[in-house]
């Protein structure tokens, strides 16, 4: 198996593992911060122990030596992990995942500001299509059951924070950020611990809590490894699967109807990003040097 096929397979499984994330938040009978505490502590703590047992402390030191870039990545990953759970508790699953799908837009803006990367017509057209889609989703939050503008704004914050983390990771691309995920999650769990009530979690919820931590651990590790072997356009296309499948899963399991506004706005956002990533992928493939036959 070549690197591209390996990267596609690893990233695909990473995306599939993250699909039930929001559903677990719906199913676990606890407040948002308590769910976030266990979600982050289990995923961060287990991955930290595994890294320490297999590679020692060197990977953690490498992240710390990356300076502010590693710190920004840890803060972005940890904070977005907390706010995601709170956002899902305040608004619909469909609104959250459709809004978070706008992450590439924030990543492009931050790359322009902090990495001096130029904008092309493709990026501008994508932004011009995504913004109205997000506006439709926000407008519908006042009309749709289980949706709220406060939750939508938190989902937008998750998108921005995660984009900041990815931008920082690009500046420190020589360093593996898998240990940073472990540290970021564990640090975030410690920060919110005084505001959560971890011991109030009923014992009958333990299987759900452990399952939630397991899927986040698996997705975090796979999505930190897979994208290293494939292009950003290929990553973007695969990540869109989560935006499509997560609302359908919540609709099927807990009967959460996304509502017409979320479906229309989300359809615009997903379609714009789909076309944008396909165009980018075609350009990247066309730019690859061709090896002529002898």
RAMO-V933771 format. One record per backbone hydrogen bond with DSSP energy under -1.0 kcal/mol. NH is the residue of the N-H (numbers start at 1). CO is the residue of the C=O. If there is no record, write none. Layout:
BEGIN
nh:NH co:CO
nh:NH co:CO
END
This chain:
BEGIN
nh:6 co:2
nh:7 co:3
nh:8 co:4
nh:9 co:5
nh:10 co:6
nh:11 co:7
nh:12 co:8
nh:13 co:9
nh:14 co:10
nh:15 co:11
nh:16 co:12
nh:17 co:13
nh:18 co:14
nh:21 co:18
nh:24 co:20
nh:25 co:21
nh:26 co:22
nh:27 co:23
nh:28 co:24
nh:30 co:28
nh:35 co:31
nh:36 co:32
nh:37 co:33
nh:38 co:34
nh:39 co:35
nh:40 co:36
nh:41 co:37
nh:42 co:38
nh:43 co:39
nh:44 co:40
nh:45 co:41
nh:46 co:42
nh:47 co:43
nh:48 co:44
nh:49 co:45
nh:50 co:46
nh:51 co:47
nh:52 co:48
nh:53 co:49
nh:54 co:50
nh:55 co:51
nh:56 co:52
nh:61 co:57
nh:62 co:58
nh:63 co:59
nh:64 co:60
nh:65 co:61
nh:67 co:64
nh:69 co:66
nh:71 co:67
nh:72 co:68
nh:73 co:69
nh:74 co:70
nh:75 co:71
nh:76 co:72
nh:77 co:73
nh:78 co:74
nh:79 co:75
nh:80 co:76
nh:81 co:77
nh:82 co:78
nh:83 co:79
nh:84 co:80
nh:86 co:82
nh:87 co:83
nh:88 co:84
nh:89 co:85
nh:91 co:87
nh:96 co:92
nh:97 co:93
nh:98 co:94
nh:99 co:95
nh:100 co:96
nh:101 co:97
nh:102 co:99
nh:103 co:100
nh:105 co:102
nh:106 co:102
nh:107 co:103
nh:108 co:104
nh:109 co:105
nh:110 co:106
nh:111 co:107
nh:112 co:108
nh:113 co:109
nh:114 co:110
nh:115 co:111
nh:117 co:111
nh:124 co:120
nh:125 co:121
nh:126 co:122
nh:127 co:123
nh:128 co:124
nh:129 co:125
nh:130 co:126
nh:131 co:127
nh:133 co:129
nh:134 co:130
nh:135 co:131
nh:136 co:132
nh:137 co:133
nh:138 co:134
nh:139 co:135
nh:140 co:136
nh:142 co:139
nh:143 co:140
nh:144 co:140
nh:147 co:144
nh:152 co:148
nh:153 co:149
nh:154 co:150
nh:155 co:151
nh:156 co:152
nh:157 co:153
nh:158 co:154
nh:159 co:155
nh:160 co:156
nh:161 co:157
nh:162 co:158
nh:163 co:159
nh:164 co:160
nh:165 co:161
nh:166 co:162
nh:167 co:163
nh:168 co:164
nh:169 co:165
nh:170 co:166
nh:171 co:167
nh:175 co:172
nh:181 co:177
nh:182 co:178
nh:183 co:179
nh:184 co:180
nh:185 co:181
nh:186 co:182
nh:187 co:183
nh:188 co:184
nh:189 co:185
nh:190 co:186
nh:191 co:187
nh:192 co:188
nh:195 co:192
nh:200 co:197
nh:201 co:198
nh:205 co:202
nh:206 co:203
nh:209 co:205
nh:210 co:206
nh:211 co:207
nh:212 co:208
nh:213 co:209
nh:214 co:210
nh:215 co:211
nh:216 co:212
nh:217 co:213
nh:218 co:214
nh:219 co:215
nh:220 co:216
nh:221 co:217
nh:222 co:218
nh:223 co:219
nh:225 co:221
nh:226 co:222
nh:228 co:225
nh:229 co:226
nh:235 co:231
nh:236 co:232
nh:237 co:233
nh:238 co:234
nh:239 co:235
nh:240 co:236
nh:241 co:238
nh:242 co:239
nh:244 co:240
nh:245 co:241
nh:246 co:242
nh:249 co:245
nh:250 co:246
nh:251 co:247
nh:252 co:248
nh:253 co:249
nh:254 co:250
nh:256 co:250
nh:257 co:255
nh:263 co:259
nh:264 co:260
nh:265 co:261
nh:266 co:262
nh:267 co:263
nh:268 co:264
nh:269 co:265
nh:270 co:266
nh:271 co:267
nh:272 co:268
nh:273 co:269
nh:274 co:270
nh:275 co:271
nh:276 co:272
nh:277 co:273
nh:278 co:274
nh:279 co:275
nh:280 co:276
nh:281 co:277
nh:282 co:278
nh:283 co:279
nh:284 co:280
nh:285 co:281
nh:286 co:282
nh:287 co:283
END
